Amino acid sequence: MNKFTNEDYLKGIILFGLNAATYKMGLGKTLLEFAKQGKNEVHWGELSEAYLNQYIARLTNNPMPQQSNPHRQTKMERFVKELELGKYNHAQTVKRVADEGFTDVVPRFQTIGTDKSIIGDYFYEIHDKERLVLKDSLLDFTQEQFETLDEEMEARWGLLEGAFTINQSNFSLANDIRDIYLEEGYERKALTSNIPFLSGYQGNTCFYCGEKLSGITHVDHVLPRQVINHDEIWNLVLSHKECNLIKSDKVVGEHFIIKLIHRNENIMGSNHPWKKKISDSLGSTPKKRSASLSKHYDNIKTVLGKNYWGGSENYNPATDPFFRRLITALNNKDSHYK
């Protein structure tokens, strides 16, 4: 039977992980820092802060994409950017990392490929979300080994970023647009209370397939929240659970933007207080609101690229019953959308 060294196992984790994002590199370098200090017990808060600091150093001077999906950002990218924008201070950001930033990578780190049995708890044990206990297999590396492993993780991190950049030709421009929405965005709110309100203005039908709503109803962001970063009513619609899951974070077809503009004008034609919120967000006239929403749509297309969804196979914009309803005809007769 082959006898592998501790160094072999750690290199195996780094080189043969699935690595659809850079989380393993960030955690690996963080663990090495604590091991160099001879710490055999690392509390969750200090682990979170050290992990955050790895990403701050990585993303401050020359930010590059941190995952393979060109249409999304990692939580760490978002956390660092929101820290930079002053939306959260350092202590608050550390807590966000502790709560949700790296909870998946900690139990998955000790895996080669998809096989957890090869490593098990070879380098550390997890005690809930309280602390890690580092083992001698990690603590007993020589100074030379620490330097070699750190260099390999650094190189692997750079290779991943380079590969991810190839998939994201508009990375810098897309990030500039994301920053616009991050500055004015906020944490996700509970949306189910909007169902009764939205139902009437949508004709109690699914926004995406046009069929009657029944069963589990979802409140969905037409322009994906992971970019738009808010829950403003002008971007919220009701859909079947299945339609929402299929649509996911894709760029919807332009016919859905036309429909959203019409739906918003239905709300503007009422006396509901939320019409003011739409007016404040998009503009005081139908033409201004249409232009504003179209600009948001163009921004989303720039960020998300060709990640397109035109609707279910059975959906036909020309026969959508939404456009034949009295409320839509009354409130959209002066629509300026072309």
Backbone hydrogen bonds, N-H to C=O, Kabsch-Sander energy under -0.5 kcal/mol:
donor,donor_aa,acceptor,acceptor_aa,energy
4,F,2,N,-0.7
9,Y,5,T,-2.0
10,L,6,N,-2.2
11,K,7,E,-2.4
12,G,8,D,-2.3
13,I,9,Y,-1.9
14,I,10,L,-1.9
15,L,11,K,-3.2
16,F,12,G,-2.2
22,T,66,Q,-1.7
25,M,22,T,-0.5
26,G,22,T,-2.1
27,L,23,Y,-2.5
28,G,24,K,-2.8
29,K,25,M,-2.4
30,T,26,G,-1.6
31,L,27,L,-2.8
32,L,28,G,-2.0
33,E,29,K,-1.7
34,F,30,T,-1.7
35,A,31,L,-2.5
36,K,32,L,-2.6
37,Q,33,E,-1.1
38,G,35,A,-1.5
39,K,34,F,-2.1
40,N,38,G,-0.5
42,V,132,L,-2.9
43,H,41,E,-0.5
44,W,130,E,-3.0
47,L,43,H,-2.3
48,S,44,W,-2.6
49,E,45,G,-2.2
50,A,46,E,-2.2
51,Y,47,L,-2.2
52,L,48,S,-2.5
53,N,49,E,-2.5
54,Q,50,A,-1.5
55,Y,51,Y,-1.4
56,I,52,L,-2.5
57,A,53,N,-2.3
58,R,54,Q,-1.6
59,L,55,Y,-2.7
60,T,56,I,-1.5
61,N,57,A,-0.5
68,S,20,A,-2.8
72,R,69,N,-1.4
78,R,74,T,-1.8
79,F,75,K,-3.0
80,V,76,M,-2.4
81,K,77,E,-2.1
82,E,78,R,-2.7
83,L,79,F,-1.9
84,E,80,V,-2.4
85,L,81,K,-2.2
86,G,83,L,-1.1
87,K,82,E,-2.1
88,Y,82,E,-1.0
93,T,89,N,-2.2
94,V,90,H,-2.5
95,K,91,A,-1.9
96,R,92,Q,-2.0
97,V,93,T,-2.4
98,A,94,V,-2.5
99,D,95,K,-2.5
100,E,96,R,-2.4
101,G,96,R,-0.9
101,G,97,V,-1.2
102,F,97,V,-1.2
106,V,102,F,-1.5
108,R,104,D,-1.1
109,F,105,V,-1.8
111,T,109,F,-2.4
112,I,115,D,-1.4
113,G,16,F,-1.7
113,G,111,T,-0.6
114,T,112,I,-0.5
115,D,112,I,-1.9
116,K,114,T,-0.8
118,I,115,D,-0.5
120,G,110,Q,-0.5
120,G,116,K,-2.4
122,Y,119,I,-0.5
125,E,133,V,-1.9
127,H,131,R,-2.5
128,D,126,I,-0.7
130,E,127,H,-2.3
131,R,127,H,-1.2
132,L,42,V,-2.7
133,V,125,E,-2.3
134,L,40,N,-2.0
134,L,132,L,-0.6
135,K,123,F,-2.5
138,L,135,K,-1.9
139,L,135,K,-2.0
140,D,136,D,-2.6
141,F,138,L,-0.6
146,F,142,T,-2.7
147,E,143,Q,-2.1
148,T,144,E,-2.2
149,L,145,Q,-3.0
150,D,146,F,-2.5
151,E,147,E,-2.2
152,E,148,T,-2.2
153,M,149,L,-2.4
154,E,150,D,-2.3
155,A,151,E,-2.4
156,R,152,E,-2.7
157,W,153,M,-2.6
158,G,154,E,-2.1
159,L,155,A,-2.3
160,L,156,R,-2.3
161,E,157,W,-2.4
162,G,158,G,-2.3
163,A,159,L,-2.3
164,F,160,L,-2.8
165,T,161,E,-2.2
166,I,162,G,-1.3
167,N,163,A,-0.8
167,N,164,F,-0.5
168,Q,165,T,-1.4
171,F,168,Q,-1.5
174,A,170,N,-3.2
175,N,171,F,-2.3
176,D,172,S,-2.0
177,I,173,L,-2.0
178,R,174,A,-2.5
179,D,175,N,-2.3
180,I,176,D,-1.2
181,Y,177,I,-1.3
182,L,178,R,-2.6
183,E,179,D,-2.3
184,E,180,I,-0.9
185,G,181,Y,-0.8
185,G,182,L,-0.6
186,Y,229,N,-1.9
194,N,191,L,-2.2
195,I,192,T,-1.7
198,L,194,N,-2.7
199,S,195,I,-2.1
200,G,196,P,-0.9
201,Y,197,F,-0.8
202,Q,198,L,-1.0
202,Q,199,S,-0.7
203,G,199,S,-0.6
203,G,200,G,-0.8
204,N,199,S,-2.7
205,T,202,Q,-0.7
206,C,211,E,-3.3
207,F,238,L,-2.6
210,G,206,C,-1.9
213,L,204,N,-2.2
218,H,239,S,-2.9
220,D,218,H,-0.6
220,D,237,V,-3.1
222,V,220,D,-0.7
222,V,235,N,-2.4
227,V,224,P,-1.6
228,I,224,P,-2.6
229,N,225,R,-2.6
235,N,232,E,-1.9
236,L,233,I,-1.4
237,V,220,D,-2.3
239,S,218,H,-2.3
241,K,216,I,-1.1
244,N,240,H,-2.3
245,L,241,K,-2.3
246,I,242,E,-2.1
247,K,243,C,-2.6
248,S,244,N,-2.8
250,K,247,K,-2.1
251,V,307,N,-3.6
252,V,250,K,-0.6
253,G,309,W,-1.2
256,F,253,G,-1.6
257,I,253,G,-0.9
258,I,254,E,-2.3
259,K,255,H,-1.9
260,L,256,F,-2.3
261,I,257,I,-2.4
262,H,258,I,-2.1
263,R,259,K,-2.8
264,N,260,L,-2.5
265,E,261,I,-1.8
266,N,262,H,-1.6
267,I,263,R,-1.5
268,M,264,N,-2.4
269,G,265,E,-1.5
270,S,267,I,-1.7
275,K,272,H,-2.2
276,K,273,P,-1.4
277,K,273,P,-0.6
278,I,274,W,-1.8
279,S,275,K,-2.5
280,D,276,K,-3.0
281,S,277,K,-1.9
282,L,278,I,-3.1
283,G,278,I,-0.6
283,G,279,S,-1.7
289,R,285,T,-2.7
290,S,286,P,-2.5
291,A,287,K,-2.2
292,S,288,K,-2.6
293,L,289,R,-2.4
294,S,290,S,-2.2
295,K,291,A,-1.9
296,H,292,S,-2.1
297,Y,293,L,-2.2
298,D,294,S,-2.3
299,N,295,K,-2.2
300,I,296,H,-2.4
301,K,297,Y,-2.2
302,T,298,D,-1.9
303,V,299,N,-2.2
304,L,300,I,-3.1
305,G,301,K,-1.7
307,N,304,L,-1.4
308,Y,306,K,-2.5
309,W,251,V,-2.8
312,S,208,Y,-0.5
315,Y,312,S,-1.4
319,T,316,N,-1.5
320,D,316,N,-0.5
320,D,317,P,-0.8
323,F,320,D,-1.4
324,R,321,P,-1.3
325,R,322,F,-1.0
329,A,325,R,-2.2
330,L,326,L,-2.8
331,N,327,I,-2.0
332,N,328,T,-1.1
335,S,332,N,-1.6
